[in-house]
Amino acid sequence: MSEQPGKQLLHLVFGGELKELGGTEFRNLDDLDIVGVYPDYASALNAWKGKAQASVDNAHMRYFVVHLHKLLDPEAAAGRNG
Protein backbone atom coordinates (compact mmCIF):
# COMPACT_ATOMS: atom_id res chain seq x y z
CA MET A 1 0.00 0.00 0.00
CA SER A 2 1.59 3.28 -0.99
CA GLU A 3 1.00 6.16 1.39
CA GLN A 4 2.26 9.70 1.23
CA PRO A 5 4.93 10.35 3.90
CA GLY A 6 3.58 12.35 6.80
CA LYS A 7 -0.05 11.97 5.74
CA GLN A 8 -2.28 10.72 8.54
CA LEU A 9 -4.26 7.70 7.34
CA LEU A 10 -6.10 6.34 10.37
CA HIS A 11 -6.49 2.59 10.92
CA LEU A 12 -8.42 0.77 13.64
CA VAL A 13 -7.29 -2.59 15.04
CA PHE A 14 -9.86 -4.67 16.89
CA GLY A 15 -10.80 -8.27 17.44
CA GLY A 16 -12.92 -10.77 19.23
CA GLU A 17 -14.15 -14.30 19.33
CA LEU A 18 -16.13 -15.33 16.25
CA LYS A 19 -19.29 -17.45 16.30
CA GLU A 20 -18.00 -19.59 13.41
CA LEU A 21 -14.59 -20.22 11.90
CA GLY A 22 -14.29 -18.27 8.68
CA GLY A 23 -17.13 -15.94 9.59
CA THR A 24 -17.14 -12.33 10.71
CA GLU A 25 -19.95 -12.40 13.28
CA PHE A 26 -18.72 -12.00 16.84
CA ARG A 27 -19.85 -14.18 19.72
CA ASN A 28 -20.23 -11.26 22.15
CA LEU A 29 -19.90 -7.60 21.13
CA ASP A 30 -19.36 -6.59 24.76
CA ASP A 31 -16.11 -8.57 24.71
CA LEU A 32 -14.58 -6.94 21.62
CA ASP A 33 -10.95 -6.02 22.08
CA ILE A 34 -10.45 -2.49 20.73
CA VAL A 35 -6.67 -2.48 20.35
CA GLY A 36 -6.38 1.09 19.12
CA VAL A 37 -6.33 3.64 16.33
CA TYR A 38 -3.05 4.10 14.45
CA PRO A 39 -1.78 6.89 12.17
CA ASP A 40 -0.65 4.58 9.36
CA TYR A 41 -1.03 1.04 8.06
CA ALA A 42 2.44 -0.09 9.15
CA SER A 43 1.72 0.76 12.81
CA ALA A 44 -1.69 -0.91 12.64
CA LEU A 45 -0.24 -4.02 11.03
CA ASN A 46 2.37 -4.28 13.77
CA ALA A 47 -0.33 -4.07 16.47
CA TRP A 48 -2.49 -6.58 14.59
CA LYS A 49 0.39 -9.08 14.35
CA GLY A 50 1.06 -8.87 18.08
CA LYS A 51 -2.56 -9.49 19.01
CA ALA A 52 -3.05 -12.22 16.40
CA GLN A 53 0.07 -14.07 17.56
CA ALA A 54 -0.93 -13.72 21.23
CA SER A 55 -4.32 -15.35 20.53
CA VAL A 56 -3.08 -18.18 18.30
CA ASP A 57 -4.32 -20.84 20.75
CA ASN A 58 -7.96 -19.78 20.24
CA ALA A 59 -9.04 -20.67 16.71
CA HIS A 60 -12.17 -18.51 17.00
CA MET A 61 -10.29 -15.35 17.97
CA ARG A 62 -9.70 -12.95 15.06
CA TYR A 63 -8.25 -9.47 14.77
CA PHE A 64 -8.92 -7.04 11.95
CA VAL A 65 -7.44 -3.83 10.55
CA VAL A 66 -10.05 -1.31 9.39
CA HIS A 67 -8.97 1.49 7.06
CA LEU A 68 -10.76 4.35 8.83
CA HIS A 69 -9.35 6.92 6.42
CA LYS A 70 -11.30 5.27 3.60
CA LEU A 71 -14.53 5.54 5.59
CA LEU A 72 -13.86 9.15 6.57
CA ASP A 73 -13.03 10.28 3.03
CA PRO A 74 -14.34 7.73 0.49
CA GLU A 75 -13.88 10.02 -2.51
CA ALA A 76 -10.18 10.48 -1.78
CA ALA A 77 -9.79 6.73 -1.19
CA ALA A 78 -11.35 6.00 -4.60
CA GLY A 79 -8.90 8.42 -6.19
CA ARG A 80 -6.01 6.49 -4.62
CA ASN A 81 -7.29 3.23 -6.16
CA GLY A 82 -8.08 1.57 -2.86
N, CA, C and O atoms as a CHARMM CRD file, in Angstrom:
* protein
*
  328
    1    1 MET  N      0.85400  -1.17600   0.00000 PROA 1      0.00000
    2    1 MET  CA     0.00000   0.00000   0.00000 PROA 1      0.00000
    3    1 MET  C      0.89700   1.23600   0.00000 PROA 1      0.00000
    4    1 MET  O      1.71400   1.39200   0.90700 PROA 1      0.00000
    5    2 SER  N      0.77300   2.08400  -0.95500 PROA 2      0.00000
    6    2 SER  CA     1.59300   3.28300  -0.99400 PROA 2      0.00000
    7    2 SER  C      0.86300   4.41600  -0.28400 PROA 2      0.00000
    8    2 SER  O     -0.30100   4.69700  -0.56800 PROA 2      0.00000
    9    3 GLU  N      1.55800   5.05500   0.63500 PROA 3      0.00000
   10    3 GLU  CA     1.00200   6.15800   1.38900 PROA 3      0.00000
   11    3 GLU  C      1.96200   7.33200   1.29600 PROA 3      0.00000
   12    3 GLU  O      3.17800   7.14600   1.25200 PROA 3      0.00000
   13    4 GLN  N      1.42200   8.52300   1.26500 PROA 4      0.00000
   14    4 GLN  CA     2.26300   9.70100   1.23400 PROA 4      0.00000
   15    4 GLN  C      2.93200   9.86900   2.59000 PROA 4      0.00000
   16    4 GLN  O      2.26600   9.74700   3.61900 PROA 4      0.00000
   17    5 PRO  N      4.25400  10.15100   2.61600 PROA 5      0.00000
   18    5 PRO  CA     4.93100  10.34500   3.89600 PROA 5      0.00000
   19    5 PRO  C      4.30900  11.50600   4.66700 PROA 5      0.00000
   20    5 PRO  O      4.02100  12.56100   4.10100 PROA 5      0.00000
   21    6 GLY  N      4.10700  11.29800   5.95800 PROA 6      0.00000
   22    6 GLY  CA     3.57700  12.34900   6.79900 PROA 6      0.00000
   23    6 GLY  C      2.07600  12.50500   6.75600 PROA 6      0.00000
   24    6 GLY  O      1.51900  13.22900   7.58100 PROA 6      0.00000
   25    7 LYS  N      1.40200  11.86100   5.83300 PROA 7      0.00000
   26    7 LYS  CA    -0.05300  11.97300   5.73800 PROA 7      0.00000
   27    7 LYS  C     -0.69100  11.01700   6.73900 PROA 7      0.00000
   28    7 LYS  O     -0.34600   9.83700   6.78900 PROA 7      0.00000
   29    8 GLN  N     -1.61000  11.52600   7.52200 PROA 8      0.00000
   30    8 GLN  CA    -2.28100  10.71900   8.53800 PROA 8      0.00000
   31    8 GLN  C     -3.40500   9.91800   7.89000 PROA 8      0.00000
   32    8 GLN  O     -4.38800  10.48600   7.41200 PROA 8      0.00000
   33    9 LEU  N     -3.25200   8.60400   7.87700 PROA 9      0.00000
   34    9 LEU  CA    -4.26100   7.69600   7.34100 PROA 9      0.00000
   35    9 LEU  C     -4.65300   6.74200   8.46700 PROA 9      0.00000
   36    9 LEU  O     -3.98800   5.73100   8.69200 PROA 9      0.00000
   37   10 LEU  N     -5.72200   7.06700   9.16200 PROA 10     0.00000
   38   10 LEU  CA    -6.09900   6.34100  10.37000 PROA 10     0.00000
   39   10 LEU  C     -6.54400   4.90800  10.08700 PROA 10     0.00000
   40   10 LEU  O     -7.23400   4.63000   9.10600 PROA 10     0.00000
   41   11 HSD  N     -6.12500   4.00300  10.98300 PROA 11     0.00000
   42   11 HSD  CA    -6.48800   2.58800  10.92200 PROA 11     0.00000
   43   11 HSD  C     -6.89000   2.12700  12.32000 PROA 11     0.00000
   44   11 HSD  O     -6.25400   2.49100  13.30900 PROA 11     0.00000
   45   12 LEU  N     -7.93400   1.33700  12.39100 PROA 12     0.00000
   46   12 LEU  CA    -8.42200   0.76900  13.64000 PROA 12     0.00000
   47   12 LEU  C     -8.06600  -0.71100  13.68600 PROA 12     0.00000
   48   12 LEU  O     -8.24400  -1.42900  12.70200 PROA 12     0.00000
   49   13 VAL  N     -7.56100  -1.16700  14.83600 PROA 13     0.00000
   50   13 VAL  CA    -7.28900  -2.58800  15.04400 PROA 13     0.00000
   51   13 VAL  C     -8.21000  -3.06300  16.16500 PROA 13     0.00000
   52   13 VAL  O     -8.22600  -2.49500  17.25700 PROA 13     0.00000
   53   14 PHE  N     -8.97000  -4.10500  15.87900 PROA 14     0.00000
   54   14 PHE  CA    -9.86400  -4.66900  16.88800 PROA 14     0.00000
   55   14 PHE  C    -10.04400  -6.15400  16.61800 PROA 14     0.00000
   56   14 PHE  O     -9.71300  -6.65200  15.54200 PROA 14     0.00000
   57   15 GLY  N    -10.57400  -6.85000  17.61400 PROA 15     0.00000
   58   15 GLY  CA   -10.80500  -8.27300  17.43500 PROA 15     0.00000
   59   15 GLY  C    -11.75300  -8.82400  18.47300 PROA 15     0.00000
   60   15 GLY  O    -12.19900  -8.12800  19.38500 PROA 15     0.00000
   61   16 GLY  N    -12.04400 -10.09200  18.30200 PROA 16     0.00000
   62   16 GLY  CA   -12.92200 -10.76900  19.23200 PROA 16     0.00000
   63   16 GLY  C    -13.12800 -12.20700  18.80500 PROA 16     0.00000
   64   16 GLY  O    -12.61000 -12.66200  17.78500 PROA 16     0.00000
   65   17 GLU  N    -13.88900 -12.89500  19.60600 PROA 17     0.00000
   66   17 GLU  CA   -14.15300 -14.30300  19.33300 PROA 17     0.00000
   67   17 GLU  C    -15.33200 -14.42500  18.36400 PROA 17     0.00000
   68   17 GLU  O    -16.40500 -13.87000  18.59700 PROA 17     0.00000
   69   18 LEU  N    -15.10900 -15.15600  17.28400 PROA 18     0.00000
   70   18 LEU  CA   -16.13500 -15.32600  16.25500 PROA 18     0.00000
   71   18 LEU  C    -17.08300 -16.46900  16.60000 PROA 18     0.00000
   72   18 LEU  O    -16.70700 -17.41500  17.29200 PROA 18     0.00000
   73   19 LYS  N    -18.32200 -16.36900  16.10800 PROA 19     0.00000
   74   19 LYS  CA   -19.29100 -17.45300  16.29600 PROA 19     0.00000
   75   19 LYS  C    -18.88500 -18.69100  15.50600 PROA 19     0.00000
   76   19 LYS  O    -19.02400 -19.81400  15.98900 PROA 19     0.00000
   77   20 GLU  N    -18.38000 -18.48200  14.28000 PROA 20     0.00000
   78   20 GLU  CA   -18.00100 -19.59400  13.41100 PROA 20     0.00000
   79   20 GLU  C    -16.64700 -19.31900  12.77800 PROA 20     0.00000
   80   20 GLU  O    -16.32500 -18.17500  12.45300 PROA 20     0.00000
   81   21 LEU  N    -15.86200 -20.36200  12.60500 PROA 21     0.00000
   82   21 LEU  CA   -14.59400 -20.22200  11.89700 PROA 21     0.00000
   83   21 LEU  C    -14.87300 -19.74100  10.47600 PROA 21     0.00000
   84   21 LEU  O    -15.78100 -20.24600   9.81500 PROA 21     0.00000
   85   22 GLY  N    -14.11200 -18.78800  10.01700 PROA 22     0.00000
   86   22 GLY  CA   -14.29200 -18.27200   8.67600 PROA 22     0.00000
   87   22 GLY  C    -15.35800 -17.20000   8.55900 PROA 22     0.00000
   88   22 GLY  O    -15.51000 -16.59600   7.49800 PROA 22     0.00000
   89   23 GLY  N    -16.09600 -16.95500   9.62500 PROA 23     0.00000
   90   23 GLY  CA   -17.13200 -15.93800   9.59100 PROA 23     0.00000
   91   23 GLY  C    -16.61400 -14.60200  10.09900 PROA 23     0.00000
   92   23 GLY  O    -15.43400 -14.45500  10.41700 PROA 23     0.00000
   93   24 THR  N    -17.50900 -13.64200  10.16800 PROA 24     0.00000
   94   24 THR  CA   -17.14300 -12.33300  10.70600 PROA 24     0.00000
   95   24 THR  C    -18.14500 -11.85100  11.75400 PROA 24     0.00000
   96   24 THR  O    -18.14900 -10.67600  12.11900 PROA 24     0.00000
   97   25 GLU  N    -18.99200 -12.75800  12.23500 PROA 25     0.00000
   98   25 GLU  CA   -19.94700 -12.39600  13.27900 PROA 25     0.00000
   99   25 GLU  C    -19.35900 -12.77300  14.63200 PROA 25     0.00000
  100   25 GLU  O    -18.92700 -13.90600  14.84600 PROA 25     0.00000
  101   26 PHE  N    -19.35100 -11.79100  15.54600 PROA 26     0.00000
  102   26 PHE  CA   -18.71700 -11.99900  16.84400 PROA 26     0.00000
  103   26 PHE  C    -19.66000 -12.65800  17.83300 PROA 26     0.00000
  104   26 PHE  O    -20.87100 -12.43800  17.80500 PROA 26     0.00000
  105   27 ARG  N    -19.08800 -13.46500  18.70200 PROA 27     0.00000
  106   27 ARG  CA   -19.85000 -14.18000  19.71700 PROA 27     0.00000
  107   27 ARG  C    -20.49000 -13.20800  20.70800 PROA 27     0.00000
  108   27 ARG  O    -21.65800 -13.36600  21.06300 PROA 27     0.00000
  109   28 ASN  N    -19.72800 -12.19500  21.15800 PROA 28     0.00000
  110   28 ASN  CA   -20.22900 -11.25800  22.15100 PROA 28     0.00000
  111   28 ASN  C    -19.61000  -9.88100  21.88800 PROA 28     0.00000
  112   28 ASN  O    -18.41100  -9.69200  22.09000 PROA 28     0.00000
  113   29 LEU  N    -20.40800  -8.94100  21.44700 PROA 29     0.00000
  114   29 LEU  CA   -19.90100  -7.60500  21.12800 PROA 29     0.00000
  115   29 LEU  C    -19.35400  -6.87700  22.35300 PROA 29     0.00000
  116   29 LEU  O    -18.47900  -6.02100  22.22800 PROA 29     0.00000
  117   30 ASP  N    -19.86400  -7.21300  23.53200 PROA 30     0.00000
  118   30 ASP  CA   -19.35800  -6.58500  24.75800 PROA 30     0.00000
  119   30 ASP  C    -17.91500  -6.98300  25.05000 PROA 30     0.00000
  120   30 ASP  O    -17.21700  -6.29400  25.79400 PROA 30     0.00000
  121   31 ASP  N    -17.47000  -8.08400  24.47100 PROA 31     0.00000
  122   31 ASP  CA   -16.11300  -8.57400  24.71200 PROA 31     0.00000
  123   31 ASP  C    -15.12400  -8.21100  23.61200 PROA 31     0.00000
  124   31 ASP  O    -14.00100  -8.71400  23.61100 PROA 31     0.00000
  125   32 LEU  N    -15.51600  -7.34500  22.67200 PROA 32     0.00000
  126   32 LEU  CA   -14.58300  -6.94300  21.61800 PROA 32     0.00000
  127   32 LEU  C    -13.35000  -6.28500  22.22900 PROA 32     0.00000
  128   32 LEU  O    -13.44300  -5.51600  23.18600 PROA 32     0.00000
  129   33 ASP  N    -12.21100  -6.60200  21.66200 PROA 33     0.00000
  130   33 ASP  CA   -10.94600  -6.02300  22.08400 PROA 33     0.00000
  131   33 ASP  C    -10.59900  -4.89800  21.10900 PROA 33     0.00000
  132   33 ASP  O    -10.15300  -5.15300  19.99000 PROA 33     0.00000
  133   34 ILE  N    -10.80800  -3.64400  21.54400 PROA 34     0.00000
  134   34 ILE  CA   -10.44700  -2.49000  20.72600 PROA 34     0.00000
  135   34 ILE  C     -8.97900  -2.19500  21.04000 PROA 34     0.00000
  136   34 ILE  O     -8.65400  -1.61700  22.07600 PROA 34     0.00000
  137   35 VAL  N     -8.10900  -2.60300  20.12800 PROA 35     0.00000
  138   35 VAL  CA    -6.67100  -2.48100  20.35300 PROA 35     0.00000
  139   35 VAL  C     -6.25000  -1.02200  20.26600 PROA 35     0.00000
  140   35 VAL  O     -5.51500  -0.53900  21.12700 PROA 35     0.00000
  141   36 GLY  N     -6.70700  -0.31300  19.23500 PROA 36     0.00000
  142   36 GLY  CA    -6.37800   1.09400  19.11700 PROA 36     0.00000
  143   36 GLY  C     -6.52900   1.63400  17.71600 PROA 36     0.00000
  144   36 GLY  O     -6.83500   0.90800  16.77100 PROA 36     0.00000
  145   37 VAL  N     -6.30600   2.93700  17.60900 PROA 37     0.00000
  146   37 VAL  CA    -6.33100   3.64200  16.33300 PROA 37     0.00000
  147   37 VAL  C     -4.90300   4.08500  16.05300 PROA 37     0.00000
  148   37 VAL  O     -4.22800   4.62100  16.93200 PROA 37     0.00000
  149   38 TYR  N     -4.44500   3.85900  14.82400 PROA 38     0.00000
  150   38 TYR  CA    -3.05400   4.10000  14.44900 PROA 38     0.00000
  151   38 TYR  C     -2.97800   5.06000  13.27000 PROA 38     0.00000
  152   38 TYR  O     -3.88500   5.10100  12.43900 PROA 38     0.00000
  153   39 PRO  N     -1.88600   5.83800  13.19400 PROA 39     0.00000
  154   39 PRO  CA    -1.78200   6.88600  12.17000 PROA 39     0.00000
  155   39 PRO  C     -1.41200   6.38800  10.78000 PROA 39     0.00000
  156   39 PRO  O     -1.46300   7.15200   9.81700 PROA 39     0.00000
  157   40 ASP  N     -1.03800   5.11000  10.66400 PROA 40     0.00000
  158   40 ASP  CA    -0.65200   4.57600   9.36300 PROA 40     0.00000
  159   40 ASP  C     -0.81800   3.05500   9.37500 PROA 40     0.00000
  160   40 ASP  O     -0.94600   2.43600  10.43200 PROA 40     0.00000
  161   41 TYR  N     -0.81300   2.47900   8.19400 PROA 41     0.00000
  162   41 TYR  CA    -1.03500   1.04200   8.05800 PROA 41     0.00000
  163   41 TYR  C      0.07100   0.22000   8.70700 PROA 41     0.00000
  164   41 TYR  O     -0.20500  -0.81600   9.31100 PROA 41     0.00000
  165   42 ALA  N      1.31300   0.66700   8.59000 PROA 42     0.00000
  166   42 ALA  CA     2.43600  -0.09400   9.15200 PROA 42     0.00000
  167   42 ALA  C      2.29000  -0.24300  10.66300 PROA 42     0.00000
  168   42 ALA  O      2.51600  -1.32900  11.19600 PROA 42     0.00000
  169   43 SER  N      1.92000   0.81500  11.35500 PROA 43     0.00000
  170   43 SER  CA     1.72400   0.75500  12.80600 PROA 43     0.00000
  171   43 SER  C      0.56300  -0.16900  13.15500 PROA 43     0.00000
  172   43 SER  O      0.64900  -0.96000  14.09500 PROA 43     0.00000
  173   44 ALA  N     -0.52500  -0.06400  12.39100 PROA 44     0.00000
  174   44 ALA  CA    -1.68800  -0.91400  12.63600 PROA 44     0.00000
  175   44 ALA  C     -1.35700  -2.38200  12.39700 PROA 44     0.00000
  176   44 ALA  O     -1.77300  -3.25100  13.16300 PROA 44     0.00000
  177   45 LEU  N     -0.62000  -2.64900  11.34600 PROA 45     0.00000
  178   45 LEU  CA    -0.24000  -4.01800  11.03200 PROA 45     0.00000
  179   45 LEU  C      0.62300  -4.61100  12.14000 PROA 45     0.00000
  180   45 LEU  O      0.46500  -5.77900  12.49300 PROA 45     0.00000
  181   46 ASN  N      1.52100  -3.82300  12.68100 PROA 46     0.00000
  182   46 ASN  CA     2.37400  -4.27900  13.77200 PROA 46     0.00000
  183   46 ASN  C      1.53600  -4.64000  15.00500 PROA 46     0.00000
  184   46 ASN  O      1.77300  -5.66800  15.63900 PROA 46     0.00000
  185   47 ALA  N      0.56200  -3.79700  15.33900 PROA 47     0.00000
  186   47 ALA  CA    -0.33200  -4.07100  16.46800 PROA 47     0.00000
  187   47 ALA  C     -1.18000  -5.31100  16.19800 PROA 47     0.00000
  188   47 ALA  O     -1.37500  -6.14300  17.08400 PROA 47     0.00000
  189   48 TRP  N     -1.68000  -5.42800  14.97700 PROA 48     0.00000
  190   48 TRP  CA    -2.49100  -6.58400  14.59300 PROA 48     0.00000
  191   48 TRP  C     -1.69300  -7.88200  14.74200 PROA 48     0.00000
  192   48 TRP  O     -2.19400  -8.86500  15.28700 PROA 48     0.00000
  193   49 LYS  N     -0.45200  -7.87900  14.25500 PROA 49     0.00000
  194   49 LYS  CA     0.39200  -9.07700  14.34800 PROA 49     0.00000
  195   49 LYS  C      0.59800  -9.50500  15.79000 PROA 49     0.00000
  196   49 LYS  O      0.52100 -10.69200  16.10800 PROA 49     0.00000
  197   50 GLY  N      0.85800  -8.54300  16.66200 PROA 50     0.00000
  198   50 GLY  CA     1.06400  -8.86500  18.07900 PROA 50     0.00000
  199   50 GLY  C     -0.15300  -9.50800  18.70000 PROA 50     0.00000
  200   50 GLY  O     -0.03700 -10.51100  19.40400 PROA 50     0.00000
  201   51 LYS  N     -1.32200  -8.94100  18.44500 PROA 51     0.00000
  202   51 LYS  CA    -2.56000  -9.49200  19.01000 PROA 51     0.00000
  203   51 LYS  C     -2.90900 -10.84300  18.38800 PROA 51     0.00000
  204   51 LYS  O     -3.32600 -11.76300  19.09100 PROA 51     0.00000
  205   52 ALA  N     -2.74200 -10.96100  17.08100 PROA 52     0.00000
  206   52 ALA  CA    -3.04800 -12.22100  16.39700 PROA 52     0.00000
  207   52 ALA  C     -2.14500 -13.34100  16.90300 PROA 52     0.00000
  208   52 ALA  O     -2.61000 -14.45600  17.13700 PROA 52     0.00000
  209   53 GLN  N     -0.87000 -13.05100  17.07000 PROA 53     0.00000
  210   53 GLN  CA     0.07300 -14.06900  17.55800 PROA 53     0.00000
  211   53 GLN  C     -0.20800 -14.43600  19.01000 PROA 53     0.00000
  212   53 GLN  O     -0.03900 -15.59100  19.40100 PROA 53     0.00000
  213   54 ALA  N     -0.63800 -13.46000  19.81500 PROA 54     0.00000
  214   54 ALA  CA    -0.92600 -13.72000  21.22700 PROA 54     0.00000
  215   54 ALA  C     -2.18000 -14.57700  21.41200 PROA 54     0.00000
  216   54 ALA  O     -2.34300 -15.21400  22.45300 PROA 54     0.00000
  217   55 SER  N     -3.06200 -14.59800  20.41700 PROA 55     0.00000
  218   55 SER  CA    -4.31700 -15.34900  20.53400 PROA 55     0.00000
  219   55 SER  C     -4.33000 -16.59800  19.65100 PROA 55     0.00000
  220   55 SER  O     -5.39900 -17.13300  19.35600 PROA 55     0.00000
  221   56 VAL  N     -3.17400 -17.05900  19.23600 PROA 56     0.00000
  222   56 VAL  CA    -3.08300 -18.17800  18.29900 PROA 56     0.00000
  223   56 VAL  C     -3.69500 -19.47300  18.85000 PROA 56     0.00000
  224   56 VAL  O     -4.10200 -20.33600  18.07200 PROA 56     0.00000
  225   57 ASP  N     -3.76500 -19.61700  20.15000 PROA 57     0.00000
  226   57 ASP  CA    -4.32100 -20.83800  20.74500 PROA 57     0.00000
  227   57 ASP  C     -5.84900 -20.90600  20.66800 PROA 57     0.00000
  228   57 ASP  O     -6.42600 -21.97000  20.89400 PROA 57     0.00000
  229   58 ASN  N     -6.50600 -19.79900  20.35500 PROA 58     0.00000
  230   58 ASN  CA    -7.96000 -19.77700  20.24200 PROA 58     0.00000
  231   58 ASN  C     -8.32500 -19.61300  18.77100 PROA 58     0.00000
  232   58 ASN  O     -8.21700 -18.51800  18.21900 PROA 58     0.00000
  233   59 ALA  N     -8.74800 -20.68200  18.14800 PROA 59     0.00000
  234   59 ALA  CA    -9.04300 -20.67100  16.71000 PROA 59     0.00000
  235   59 ALA  C    -10.17900 -19.71500  16.33700 PROA 59     0.00000
  236   59 ALA  O    -10.26000 -19.27200  15.19100 PROA 59     0.00000
  237   60 HSD  N    -11.04400 -19.39700  17.27700 PROA 60     0.00000
  238   60 HSD  CA   -12.17300 -18.51000  16.99600 PROA 60     0.00000
  239   60 HSD  C    -11.84400 -17.03000  17.17900 PROA 60     0.00000
  240   60 HSD  O    -12.64300 -16.16400  16.82100 PROA 60     0.00000
  241   61 MET  N    -10.67800 -16.74400  17.73100 PROA 61     0.00000
  242   61 MET  CA   -10.28800 -15.35200  17.96500 PROA 61     0.00000
  243   61 MET  C     -9.68600 -14.76200  16.70400 PROA 61     0.00000
  244   61 MET  O     -8.76500 -15.33800  16.12600 PROA 61     0.00000
  245   62 ARG  N    -10.20500 -13.60500  16.26900 PROA 62     0.00000
  246   62 ARG  CA    -9.70300 -12.95000  15.06200 PROA 62     0.00000
  247   62 ARG  C     -9.53800 -11.46100  15.31300 PROA 62     0.00000
  248   62 ARG  O    -10.32800 -10.83700  16.02200 PROA 62     0.00000
  249   63 TYR  N     -8.50200 -10.91300  14.71800 PROA 63     0.00000
  250   63 TYR  CA    -8.24900  -9.47200  14.76700 PROA 63     0.00000
  251   63 TYR  C     -8.29500  -8.92200  13.35100 PROA 63     0.00000
  252   63 TYR  O     -7.94700  -9.60700  12.39000 PROA 63     0.00000
  253   64 PHE  N     -8.72700  -7.68100  13.24000 PROA 64     0.00000
  254   64 PHE  CA    -8.91600  -7.03900  11.95000 PROA 64     0.00000
  255   64 PHE  C     -8.28500  -5.65200  11.94600 PROA 64     0.00000
  256   64 PHE  O     -8.16100  -5.00800  12.98800 PROA 64     0.00000
  257   65 VAL  N     -7.88900  -5.20500  10.76100 PROA 65     0.00000
  258   65 VAL  CA    -7.44500  -3.82900  10.54500 PROA 65     0.00000
  259   65 VAL  C     -8.49500  -3.15800   9.65700 PROA 65     0.00000
  260   65 VAL  O     -8.78700  -3.63300   8.56000 PROA 65     0.00000
  261   66 VAL  N     -9.04900  -2.06300  10.13800 PROA 66     0.00000
  262   66 VAL  CA   -10.05200  -1.31000   9.38700 PROA 66     0.00000
  263   66 VAL  C     -9.40700  -0.00900   8.92000 PROA 66     0.00000
  264   66 VAL  O     -8.81100   0.71700   9.71700 PROA 66     0.00000
  265   67 HSD  N     -9.52700   0.27700   7.64500 PROA 67     0.00000
  266   67 HSD  CA    -8.96700   1.49400   7.06100 PROA 67     0.00000
  267   67 HSD  C     -9.94000   2.64900   7.31000 PROA 67     0.00000
  268   67 HSD  O    -10.77000   2.96200   6.45600 PROA 67     0.00000
  269   68 LEU  N     -9.83400   3.27500   8.47300 PROA 68     0.00000
  270   68 LEU  CA   -10.76400   4.35100   8.82600 PROA 68     0.00000
  271   68 LEU  C    -10.68900   5.51800   7.85500 PROA 68     0.00000
  272   68 LEU  O    -11.70100   6.16400   7.58100 PROA 68     0.00000
  273   69 HSD  N     -9.51000   5.79200   7.33800 PROA 69     0.00000
  274   69 HSD  CA    -9.35300   6.92200   6.41800 PROA 69     0.00000
  275   69 HSD  C    -10.21000   6.75200   5.16700 PROA 69     0.00000
  276   69 HSD  O    -10.64700   7.73800   4.57400 PROA 69     0.00000
  277   70 LYS  N    -10.44900   5.52000   4.77000 PROA 70     0.00000
  278   70 LYS  CA   -11.30300   5.27300   3.60100 PROA 70     0.00000
  279   70 LYS  C    -12.76900   5.53300   3.92600 PROA 70     0.00000
  280   70 LYS  O    -13.53900   5.95700   3.06300 PROA 70     0.00000
  281   71 LEU  N    -13.14800   5.27700   5.16700 PROA 71     0.00000
  282   71 LEU  CA   -14.52800   5.53700   5.58500 PROA 71     0.00000
  283   71 LEU  C    -14.76500   7.02400   5.80900 PROA 71     0.00000
  284   71 LEU  O    -15.85700   7.53000   5.55200 PROA 71     0.00000
  285   72 LEU  N    -13.74100   7.72000   6.28800 PROA 72     0.00000
  286   72 LEU  CA   -13.86200   9.14900   6.56800 PROA 72     0.00000
  287   72 LEU  C    -13.85500   9.99900   5.30200 PROA 72     0.00000
  288   72 LEU  O    -14.47300  11.06300   5.25500 PROA 72     0.00000
  289   73 ASP  N    -13.14900   9.52100   4.27600 PROA 73     0.00000
  290   73 ASP  CA   -13.03100  10.28000   3.03400 PROA 73     0.00000
  291   73 ASP  C    -13.07200   9.32200   1.84100 PROA 73     0.00000
  292   73 ASP  O    -12.05000   9.10300   1.19200 PROA 73     0.00000
  293   74 PRO  N    -14.24900   8.74700   1.54700 PROA 74     0.00000
  294   74 PRO  CA   -14.33600   7.72700   0.49100 PROA 74     0.00000
  295   74 PRO  C    -13.97300   8.23000  -0.89800 PROA 74     0.00000
  296   74 PRO  O    -13.46000   7.46100  -1.71100 PROA 74     0.00000
  297   75 GLU  N    -14.22400   9.49400  -1.18800 PROA 75     0.00000
  298   75 GLU  CA   -13.87900  10.02100  -2.50800 PROA 75     0.00000
  299   75 GLU  C    -12.36800  10.05600  -2.70700 PROA 75     0.00000
  300   75 GLU  O    -11.87700   9.71900  -3.78400 PROA 75     0.00000
  301   76 ALA  N    -11.63200  10.45900  -1.68400 PROA 76     0.00000
  302   76 ALA  CA   -10.17800  10.48000  -1.78100 PROA 76     0.00000
  303   76 ALA  C     -9.63200   9.06500  -1.88600 PROA 76     0.00000
  304   76 ALA  O     -8.68300   8.81900  -2.63100 PROA 76     0.00000
  305   77 ALA  N    -10.23100   8.11900  -1.13700 PROA 77     0.00000
  306   77 ALA  CA    -9.78500   6.72500  -1.19100 PROA 77     0.00000
  307   77 ALA  C     -9.99100   6.14900  -2.58800 PROA 77     0.00000
  308   77 ALA  O     -9.14700   5.39300  -3.06900 PROA 77     0.00000
  309   78 ALA  N    -11.08300   6.48600  -3.24000 PROA 78     0.00000
  310   78 ALA  CA   -11.34600   6.00400  -4.59600 PROA 78     0.00000
  311   78 ALA  C    -10.32900   6.57200  -5.56200 PROA 78     0.00000
  312   78 ALA  O     -9.92900   5.89700  -6.51100 PROA 78     0.00000
  313   79 GLY  N     -9.91000   7.79200  -5.33400 PROA 79     0.00000
  314   79 GLY  CA    -8.90500   8.42100  -6.18800 PROA 79     0.00000
  315   79 GLY  C     -7.53800   7.80900  -6.02500 PROA 79     0.00000
  316   79 GLY  O     -6.70000   7.91700  -6.92000 PROA 79     0.00000
  317   80 ARG  N     -7.28900   7.14900  -4.86900 PROA 80     0.00000
  318   80 ARG  CA    -6.00800   6.49000  -4.61800 PROA 80     0.00000
  319   80 ARG  C     -6.03700   5.04600  -5.08700 PROA 80     0.00000
  320   80 ARG  O     -5.06800   4.31700  -4.87400 PROA 80     0.00000
  321   81 ASN  N     -7.11600   4.61500  -5.71600 PROA 81     0.00000
  322   81 ASN  CA    -7.29400   3.22700  -6.16400 PROA 81     0.00000
  323   81 ASN  C     -7.21500   2.26400  -5.00200 PROA 81     0.00000
  324   81 ASN  O     -6.45200   1.29900  -5.05400 PROA 81     0.00000
  325   82 GLY  N     -7.98600   2.50100  -3.95500 PROA 82     0.00000
  326   82 GLY  CA    -8.07900   1.57500  -2.85800 PROA 82     0.00000
  327   82 GLY  C     -7.35900   2.05500  -1.70500 PROA 82     0.00000
  328   82 GLY  O     -7.33200   1.38600  -0.67200 PROA 82     0.00000
